[in-house]
């Protein structure tokens, strides 16, 4: 497969969770189809309320790796966070590392080659804004941990999603919306950067003839 074919066939991942704990939600985008899986059983009732699948984190990663092998795909995620989380909480870090691609590194390579302004400190939102595709401001990407902790506290206190406060339900909805936005955004960034790099390489090849 050519470089751009690899990106087009990629499995795009974004995770949301609380620092130093296993992931709560995995967003998965393949061929522009999106799915969310809740991997923390403390949020199981909140998952069912949104018709989301619930699965152990390690089992979900194992399934992703099996799909990569079966369909000759690679996994793309922004930064090393997903890979580091798998290393920390499963025995599958080495297997994932063999098929993992860092979307941030690809975006930085595109910026370097095109003499754009991106740096290693840029977030996914920064790169998407530079592409003219800013993420919705109301999602507040820096509030994920506090939102998840509040939802968890409410679930522990009331025992069922239907019984938690409206504010907690709104926070859960925003976490899921943010996860979807970041998963789809990672795919858009990688496909855009791959196309730009392919065009740059093609132009350079022509100029050398």
Order of alpha helices (4+ residues) and beta strands (2+ residues): alpha-beta-beta-beta-alpha-beta-alpha-beta-alpha-alpha-beta-alpha-alpha-alpha-alpha
